[in-house]
Amino acid sequence: MNIGMLWFDNDPKAEIATKIERAAAYYNAKYGTTPNLCFVHPSMIHNGSLKGRNDKMSSGEVEVRTTRTILPNHFWIGVNGSPT
């Protein structure tokens, strides 16, 4: 990912898919581009609200990957490759 935004959402009632949708909507409104990649901490994907397998998950059109370099409740969201 060459362009990205760090998003924080610690709403305990919302599922991770909802949080990613919120971040994607804000990103689109702010930058005028739809994000297609989001990095999250591995501990955040336990609730099963994402579609796919552990190595390839998505929330809508946004691919979700895990990395321990992102803190829990934080989302590194942006565009992977050329903007859509």
RAQUI-V701730 format. One record per helix or strand of 3 or more residues. SS is the DSSP state (alpha for helix, beta for strand). FROM is the first residue (numbers start at 1). TO is the last residue. Records with the same first field share a line. If there is no record, write none. Layout:
# RAQUI-V701730
SS=FROM-TO / FROM-TO
This chain:
# RAQUI-V701730
beta=3-8 / 37-40 / 51-53 / 56-59 / 62-66 / 74-79
alpha=16-31 / 42-45
